[in-house]
Amino acid sequence: MTEIVVTNKPEQERWQARFGGEDYVFGTEPNAFLASQAHLLRPGMTALSIADGEARNGVWLARQGLSVTSQDFSPNAQVKARALAAQHGVSVEFVLADIDLWEWGAPRFDLVVGIFFQFCEPARRVKIFAEMQRVLRPGGLLMIEGYTPAQLKYRTGGPSELDHLYTEELLRSSFADLEVLHLADYEAELNEGARHKGMSAVIDFVARKPRLAAAG
């Protein structure tokens, strides 16, 4: 397991406290949007799930036969993540890392997943989005779900800062070099643990990195 010193101690302490109880904060089942994309997955694909917390999503991907790297910066979350992986009999590479310091490495993933990782201000988000795209192999898939500004009227989860939320324009412009396969902005009832529960305003995004052009 990779471990990196965390620079934002207050933020880590907040998440440590959140993940410190026995219950799984966001439940143990995968995010509904991610599960709906199962038709795009193939056994043997390499996948990265960032800010994966207690790894409900990373473990589910491993259960589909993918080779999964699960990144988070909360030791408490990853204790439960490892327990969840063991419960399902799957192997996951857990990376305990500050996402701002982590060396993401060379393009090596067929899939990069980011589900409700809306803890960072725009400047940090630009860097994270860029790395998510960079580490995809040609033809690799990017999957993101987040809250939209309309979520502020529901307050059933997510950040209270407007500039942390996603719009179609933001995602299209941030990943302009990718082929958009699916982009939907809608309202739905979420039931994903105590922190994501109730009517919510979300946006789903699936895109593909261009394949390399054939030689000659």
C-alpha positions as CSV (number, residue, x, y, z in Angstrom):
1,M,0.0,0.0,0.0
2,T,1.3,3.4,-1.0
3,E,1.2,6.0,1.8
4,I,1.8,9.8,1.4
5,V,1.9,12.5,4.0
6,V,-1.2,14.6,4.0
7,T,-0.8,18.4,3.7
8,N,-4.4,19.4,4.6
9,K,-4.7,18.0,8.1
10,P,-8.0,19.7,9.0
11,E,-9.6,18.2,6.0
12,Q,-8.2,14.7,6.7
13,E,-9.3,15.0,10.3
14,R,-12.8,15.9,9.2
15,W,-13.0,12.8,7.0
16,Q,-11.3,10.6,9.6
17,A,-14.1,11.6,12.1
18,R,-16.8,10.9,9.5
19,F,-15.4,7.5,8.7
20,G,-14.6,6.6,12.3
21,G,-17.8,4.8,13.1
22,E,-18.7,1.2,12.5
23,D,-21.3,2.0,9.8
24,Y,-20.4,2.5,6.2
25,V,-21.1,6.2,5.6
26,F,-22.3,5.8,2.0
27,G,-23.4,2.2,2.3
28,T,-21.7,-0.8,0.9
29,E,-23.6,-1.0,-2.4
30,P,-22.1,0.7,-5.5
31,N,-23.2,4.1,-6.6
32,A,-26.3,3.7,-8.8
33,F,-24.9,5.6,-11.8
34,L,-21.7,3.6,-11.7
35,A,-23.6,0.3,-11.6
36,S,-25.8,1.4,-14.5
37,Q,-22.6,1.5,-16.6
38,A,-21.8,-2.2,-16.1
39,H,-22.4,-2.8,-19.8
40,L,-19.2,-0.9,-20.6
41,L,-17.0,-2.9,-18.3
42,R,-15.0,-6.0,-19.2
43,P,-13.1,-8.4,-16.9
44,G,-9.4,-7.7,-16.9
45,M,-9.8,-3.9,-17.4
46,T,-7.6,-1.8,-15.1
47,A,-9.5,0.8,-13.1
48,L,-8.8,3.7,-10.7
49,S,-11.4,4.9,-8.3
50,I,-10.3,8.2,-6.7
51,A,-11.5,9.5,-3.3
52,D,-13.0,6.1,-3.0
53,G,-13.6,6.3,0.8
54,E,-14.8,3.0,2.2
55,A,-14.5,1.5,-1.4
56,R,-18.1,0.6,-2.1
57,N,-17.3,1.5,-5.7
58,G,-13.8,0.1,-5.9
59,V,-14.9,-3.2,-4.4
60,W,-17.9,-3.4,-6.8
61,L,-15.6,-2.9,-9.8
62,A,-13.3,-5.6,-8.5
63,R,-16.4,-7.9,-8.2
64,Q,-16.9,-7.3,-12.0
65,G,-13.5,-8.8,-12.7
66,L,-11.5,-5.5,-13.0
67,S,-8.0,-4.9,-11.6
68,V,-8.7,-2.0,-9.2
69,T,-6.7,0.7,-7.6
70,S,-8.6,2.6,-4.8
71,Q,-7.2,5.9,-3.6
72,D,-8.2,7.8,-0.5
73,F,-6.5,9.8,2.3
74,S,-8.5,8.5,5.3
75,P,-6.9,5.6,7.1
76,N,-10.2,4.9,8.9
77,A,-12.0,4.6,5.5
78,Q,-9.5,2.2,4.2
79,V,-9.7,-0.1,7.2
80,K,-13.3,-0.6,6.3
81,A,-12.5,-0.7,2.6
82,R,-10.2,-3.6,3.2
83,A,-12.8,-5.4,5.3
84,L,-15.4,-4.9,2.5
85,A,-13.0,-6.3,-0.1
86,A,-12.3,-9.3,2.1
87,Q,-16.0,-9.9,2.7
88,H,-16.5,-10.1,-1.1
89,G,-13.4,-12.1,-1.7
90,V,-11.8,-9.6,-4.1
91,S,-8.3,-8.1,-4.3
92,V,-8.0,-4.3,-4.5
93,E,-4.8,-2.2,-4.5
94,F,-5.4,0.5,-1.8
95,V,-3.5,3.7,-2.1
96,L,-3.5,5.9,1.0
97,A,-2.6,9.3,-0.5
98,D,-3.1,13.0,-0.4
99,I,-4.5,13.5,-3.9
100,D,-2.6,16.8,-4.3
101,L,0.7,15.0,-3.7
102,W,0.2,11.6,-5.2
103,E,2.2,10.7,-8.2
104,W,-0.5,9.3,-10.5
105,G,2.0,7.6,-12.7
106,A,2.0,6.8,-16.4
107,P,-1.2,6.3,-18.5
108,R,-2.2,2.8,-17.4
109,F,-5.9,2.7,-16.6
110,D,-8.8,1.5,-18.9
111,L,-11.2,3.2,-16.5
112,V,-11.0,6.2,-14.1
113,V,-14.0,6.7,-11.8
114,G,-14.8,9.8,-9.6
115,I,-18.0,9.6,-7.6
116,F,-19.1,12.7,-5.6
117,F,-15.5,13.9,-5.0
118,Q,-16.5,17.6,-4.7
119,F,-14.3,18.5,-1.8
120,C,-11.9,20.8,-3.7
121,E,-12.0,24.3,-5.0
122,P,-11.8,25.0,-8.7
123,A,-7.9,25.4,-8.9
124,R,-7.4,22.0,-7.3
125,R,-10.2,20.4,-9.4
126,V,-8.5,21.5,-12.6
127,K,-5.4,19.6,-11.7
128,I,-7.3,16.5,-10.6
129,F,-9.4,16.5,-13.8
130,A,-6.2,16.8,-15.8
131,E,-4.6,13.8,-14.1
132,M,-7.8,11.7,-14.4
133,Q,-7.6,12.3,-18.1
134,R,-3.9,11.8,-18.5
135,V,-3.7,8.4,-16.7
136,L,-6.2,6.9,-19.1
137,R,-4.9,4.7,-21.8
138,P,-6.0,5.4,-25.3
139,G,-9.6,4.3,-25.6
140,G,-10.0,4.4,-21.8
141,L,-13.2,5.5,-20.1
142,L,-13.9,8.3,-17.6
143,M,-16.9,8.1,-15.3
144,I,-18.0,11.0,-13.0
145,E,-21.1,11.7,-11.0
146,G,-21.5,14.8,-8.9
147,Y,-24.0,17.3,-7.6
148,T,-25.2,20.3,-9.7
149,P,-25.9,23.8,-8.3
150,A,-29.6,22.8,-8.0
151,Q,-28.5,20.6,-5.1
152,L,-28.2,23.6,-2.9
153,K,-32.0,23.7,-2.6
154,Y,-32.1,20.1,-1.4
155,R,-29.1,19.9,0.9
156,T,-29.3,16.1,1.0
157,G,-25.6,15.7,0.5
158,G,-22.6,17.3,-1.1
159,P,-20.8,20.6,-0.5
160,S,-22.4,24.0,0.2
161,E,-20.0,25.9,-1.9
162,L,-21.4,26.8,-5.3
163,D,-18.1,26.6,-7.1
164,H,-17.6,23.0,-6.0
165,L,-20.6,21.8,-8.0
166,Y,-20.7,20.6,-11.6
167,T,-22.5,21.7,-14.7
168,E,-22.7,20.3,-18.2
169,E,-20.6,23.2,-19.5
170,L,-17.9,22.6,-16.8
171,L,-17.6,18.9,-17.6
172,R,-17.6,19.4,-21.4
173,S,-15.0,22.1,-21.2
174,S,-12.8,20.3,-18.7
175,F,-12.7,17.2,-20.8
176,A,-12.9,18.7,-24.3
177,D,-10.4,16.2,-25.7
178,L,-12.6,13.3,-24.8
179,E,-15.5,11.8,-26.7
180,V,-18.6,12.3,-24.6
181,L,-20.7,9.1,-24.5
182,H,-23.2,10.1,-21.9
183,L,-24.0,13.4,-20.1
184,A,-27.2,13.8,-18.1
185,D,-28.3,16.5,-15.6
186,Y,-31.4,15.4,-13.6
187,E,-33.1,15.1,-10.2
188,A,-33.5,11.8,-8.5
189,E,-34.0,10.1,-5.1
190,L,-30.7,8.9,-3.7
191,N,-30.4,6.2,-1.0
192,E,-26.6,5.8,-0.6
193,G,-26.0,5.7,3.1
194,A,-26.8,8.5,5.6
195,R,-24.8,11.2,3.7
196,H,-26.5,10.8,0.3
197,K,-30.2,10.3,1.1
198,G,-33.2,12.0,-0.4
199,M,-34.1,14.0,-3.5
200,S,-30.9,15.2,-5.2
201,A,-29.7,17.1,-8.2
202,V,-27.0,15.2,-10.0
203,I,-25.0,15.0,-13.2
204,D,-23.6,11.9,-14.8
205,F,-20.7,11.9,-17.3
206,V,-19.1,9.2,-19.3
207,A,-16.4,9.9,-21.9
208,R,-13.8,8.0,-23.8
209,K,-10.2,9.0,-24.5
210,P,-9.4,8.9,-28.2
211,R,-7.7,5.8,-29.5
212,L,-4.3,6.2,-31.1
213,A,-4.5,6.6,-34.9
214,A,-3.3,3.6,-36.9
215,A,0.2,3.8,-38.3
216,G,0.7,4.2,-42.0
